[in-house]
């Protein structure tokens, strides 16, 4: 288990303060957390992290109105989580503006998003939508658990699992010839 080095704080407004963690990750800013507190935006980010997509392609894949998708795309580009790439000519000859997720997205620690309204449930809702779209036959492994953990043990478990996910994510660019897998890790306290 790796220990994080001391936090380095920048001198930016509280809404935009960047907090670097010792493991190369950084906490999301409040603005980024707000942008990620919507399941559709999380789905857009996931899709654009796998390939460059235009607003129309996103709308078609998500079965949503292009205007609605563009609103959410702009929310993500405004905070730097999504960026435009070179304009290209589409199949119909029209110019297209594709989007892709920025490189720093995979280095964000999204814990601050939990305190933003909708932030804790947005990833779960996005996951449910993606799983429903993929169908029940897509589930390869599932495990539920009940563990009695102290706060320190819960943090240690989460840290170990995130380190494993990070290890695979660091070399994911080498595995693009393999099927894409999605998943979610949620550790929560049960109701009394």
Order of alpha helices (4+ residues) and beta strands (2+ residues): beta-beta-beta-alpha-alpha-alpha-alpha-beta-beta-beta-beta-beta-alpha-alpha
